Amino acid sequence: MNKSHVIALTLLAVLSTSGVQAAKPVAPNIILIFVDDMGYGDLACYGNPSIKTPNIDRLAAEGQRWTSFYSSGSTCVPSRRGLMTGRHPALMQGNNLAALRDELLASMLKSQGYSTAILGKWHLAGYPKDFTKSPMHPLECGFDYHYGTPGSNDVPRPNGRIQNRKLFDECDKFTFQVPLIRGRDVLEMPVNQELLTSRYTEEAVKWIKSKKDERFFLYLAHNMPHAPVFASKKFQGKSGGGRFGDVIEEVDWSVGQVMKAVVQAGIDDKTLIVFTSDNGPWTMFGPHGGTAAPLRGEKGTAWEGGYRVPGIFRWPGTIAPGKIDGLAANLDLYATFATLAGGKQPQARSGYVSKDLSGTLLRGEASPRTKWFYNSGAVAFRSGNYKIHLSTKSRSSNPDTRKREPIPRHNPPLLFDLSSDVSEQQNIASAHPDVVARLLKELAAFRDGK
């Protein structure tokens, strides 16, 4: 063997080794920014013409922006159940999450040496008389640090009132008796809702700085923009999107502060930031709700607008920027984070359908998810570009009375081709009975865990 062959083989070995190392990056810090009731069309990078979101737009431009990213449910609690368990909330047998505390997302990451914190809305413990003693308090579920509210910012409601459009229009920042809690200590009751976004952000910046030399998981779960919406004074009246737009622009500011804190801590290239929403917008509440445009529907429905939400992943130097049209859901974050962190996934758990997205994030592979099951009272199922609706509703409830509304059933199911009709306007079931039959079989298999 001559000298040139030796050099070539040596270079090949070096390149091969480098390739292996590049395919297995060091487990990142993880920051999950989870907002409440933000619609698919509420951000500039998803087409909003009135609301300015330069920081989230930069997050998307520097990472992957997914166009078919789904919440696990079209309302707050089911979405969070899916996120924290990796299990489809409609397929879980039993509702005793306390029995699964050691398997929840934060517990899994903590077992891999991550410092863990939740800032913001929890909403997996209900509203017990004393949240601080609940077996489902975040400190019992894998989190080392907690600062936030038990659930939504419209609970508990004032005596004799219901959470309707009139109350949201009339209320002020102290109307709802929402406690702000650090760990097991109630700091304020009620909390000033105008300050929630800014206070969570300040807390996040301090926590990132304090954990810069450790591996950490930060779950920043904003209460906003859930109705009623509130922004701090420096953002009030500043957006082109009215009161709701002001709130979105403050959330965008918050994202910018988190990104800045990561850079200043010197851990930008070691940190994965994920941004998404728990479900679609509560459009029926007017100035207190956003938009899912160009999608049909809103929070609480099985139309795309109820489930499809922004989904952004940024990890400089590891995730190549781009737009991803493949399917994914927030419950897929469980398997994905487990792969990145070296953690274990639950075995033989009913409804565990979490898919590992790391191949798409790190290597540009096709998403492993090709199907999605919608169950919000109304039922639908997607396979590839086709989607059937077995039943439908236009909104979660009546915005004035808050009474449930009829849910029409469809036999045969409605059929839409989302590749050409993302707004779900043209029912093509009569022209494609074979597709309807195939999706019904696939839905049955999905429900059976196959």
Protein Blocks (a to p, Z undefined) as FASTA:
>chain_A
ZZklmmmmmmmmmmmmmmmmmmmccdddddddddehiafklpfknopakbccfklmmmmm
mmccdfbbccfbfbfklmmmmmmnopafklcgcjblklmmmmgmklmmmmnopacddedj
eklnojafblmlpckbfklnopabdcddfbdfkbccdehiacdfklmmmpcfklpacddd
ehjacfbdcddfklmmmmmmmmmmmmmmmmmmpccddddddfbfcdcddddfklgokamn
ljmlmmmmmmmmmmmmmmmmmmmnopmmmcccddddfbdcdfknommbccfbfbecdehi
abfklmmccdddddehkaccdddfbdcdfklmmmmmmmmnopacdehiehiacdcfklmm
mnopacfbfbdcddehiacddehjbccdfbdcfbfbdfklopacddddddddddddfklm
mnopaccklmmmmlmmmmmmmmmmmmnoZZ
